[in-house]
Amino acid sequence: MLVVRYNEDVSLNSGIIIMKNSKYSRELIKYWASTDCYENRIKPWQDQGCIRYCYVNNINKMRNNSVILNLGVLQKFKYKPKDTSLIVHFANGTTESRIQDMTKLKNEWL
C-alpha cells in the first residue's frame, strides 16, 4: 500500500492510496470501514483518522506493508508548468481558477 505523508508526524492523507488487489488489502479496507475503526480513529477526520489509527497502532501490520511518500512526490495541490507529479489536486481556489489550471495542464500534456 502507498499513502502520502504531510510531514514527519503521522499526518497521513487518504486522498491518494495505491493498493494491490490482495487479501491483505481487502482486510485492511474492511477494517477501515468498520465501526471499531471509526470509534478509535484519530480525530477529527473519518478516513484519514482511521488510516492514522491503523498506522500508529500497526493494525494488520500496516507499517510493514506500506510505503509512505512525502507530499509532493506523487501529488501536488497546485499546478505548476512542467510539473512531474502524477496527480494534481484542484481542491483550492475558485471554479474559474481550477478551470484555467486544468486547461493549462491539458494544453501542456496532451
N, C-alpha and C positions, 0 to 999 in steps of 0.2 A: 504494500500500500504506500502511496505517496501523498503527503499533505504538506501544506505550506505554513511556515512559521513567520509570525510578525516580528518577533525579536527574540532575545535569548530566554525570555520567560516561556512558559508553556502556553503561549497565546496562539494556539493552532487555529487556522482558518479552514472551515469545511467547505468553502466556496469551490475549491478545486480538489478533487480526490480522484486518483487513478488507482483502480483496483483490478487485480487479476480475478477472473471468474473462477473461484475456488471455494471449497467447503469452508476454509478459514474465513474468507471474506464474507460469505453469506452468514456465518455465525456471528461475526462482528457486527454486521449491519442489523441482524435480528436483535442483538443486544442494544444497539443504538436506538432502536425503535421501541424498546421495552419501557414499561413503567418504572422499573428499577433504575435504569439509566437516567430517565427524566428526573426522578426524585433525588438522585445522587449527583446530578450534573453540577459542574462548576458554573455558577450563575454569572451573568443574567441570561445567557442565550441557550436555547434548546439544543440546536445541532452542534454548535461549537462547544457548548458546555458538556455535552455527552462525550464528545471526542476528547476534550481535555481531561475529563474524569477517567476515561479509559487509558489515556496515555500516562497520567500521573500515577494511577494505581496499577498499571501494566495489566489491564484486563485482557484476557486471551493472549497474553504475551505480545501485546501491541508494540512495545518498544523494540522487540527483537524482529518484528515482521514489518517494520515501517521504515521508509526513507523520508526524512523531514528536510524540505528545502526552504531556504530563506526567501522572504518576499522579494520579488524582482527577478528570480531565476527563471521561473516558469510563467509568471504572470506579472502584469503591471496594472496600475489603476488609472494611468493617464497615458494616452497615446503620444508617442514621440516619433518623428520620422526615422526610418531605418531601424526601428526597434526590433530586437531579436526575440522578444518574448513570444511564446506560443499563444498566450491568452492576454487580451486587453479587456479590462473591466470598464464599462461605461456607466458606472453607478452614480457618479457625481456629476454635477453640472446641470444645465438646462437641457431640455429636449433639443433645442436648436444646436447647442454646442456639441452634444453627442452625435447628432446627425452630421455635423461638419467633420468631426473627428472620424466617424465611420466612413464618410465619403473620401477623406484623405487616405485612410488606410486602404480602402478598396482601390483607389486610383494608383496607389503606390505598389500594391502587391498583385493585382490582377491584370 
